[in-house]
Amino acid sequence: MENPENLSPEELAEKKEEMLRFYTESMPYLKAQLSYEQALLEIDELRFKRSQIQMQFAMMMNPPEEEEDTMPEPEAKPKTKKRTLKKQEA
């Protein structure tokens, strides 16, 4: 792309007009894309809300069970003889 400092005032005005025309012509496509993205966002939000409601309903219908002490009581450990290293003879 040419450096704007090297352009004459007429060329600069022509470039500005070209850019303005490009963006003006692109607006219908961008508005259509915006509408499409907003619709996708709304769909995703509704799906998320629906799954949250389903999870809450499932939790209400199946409350957590009372936890029993399933941990076995520790058995008395047999006393073990303390192990020592053998002494080496020099």
Summary of the structure (lengths in Angstrom):
residues: 90
radius of gyration: 38.0
end to end distance: 88.3
largest distance: 104.2
contacts: 117
relative contact order: 0.04
helix: 62%
strand: 0%
